[in-house]
């Protein structure tokens, strides 16, 4: 009798534990996106009713480059894209962020000169300028590619292309720097190479 009762209790406990495992597995999948074009996986995070990549895009295409042409740099920082490549780089269902997308990010981060503190990764920035990454955006200082095919600013700047067209020669870039905790924007030549964060 005791052995029968023990078996029943064992199977009941196993049954009721299954949903918790299923939930954990679902949560893990919901925080990750797999790009079917090359099977690469990216962390995703929900910020202000938008779903952002929490990693820089690393999809290889014309107009994209690894920092200093070293493939190992792409593993750590993702690829650097010209603007013309960036507007086509995100996988289906995602897009290059608009000015409004970045403004919403800035607003959620406090809408002040310390906004980048909540957006920067907690490591990798030169000096004492790592963030606390409380929004899980994990901005990394990937640097950039210049139009003369040289590279610079790794460890110092995180640049992200905006979908805003700007002039025929320039477009909007949002950036963070190791010299401050601000999130700002400026126009840069479309032939430069900057990071891409996809959003939907």
Helices and strands as residue ranges (DSSP letters): H 2-30, E 32-35, E 40-47, E 50-53, E 64-65, G 67-69, H 71-77, E 80-81, H 83-89, E 95-96, H 99-108, G 115-118, E 144-145, E 151-152, E 157-161, E 170-177, E 184-189, E 198-199
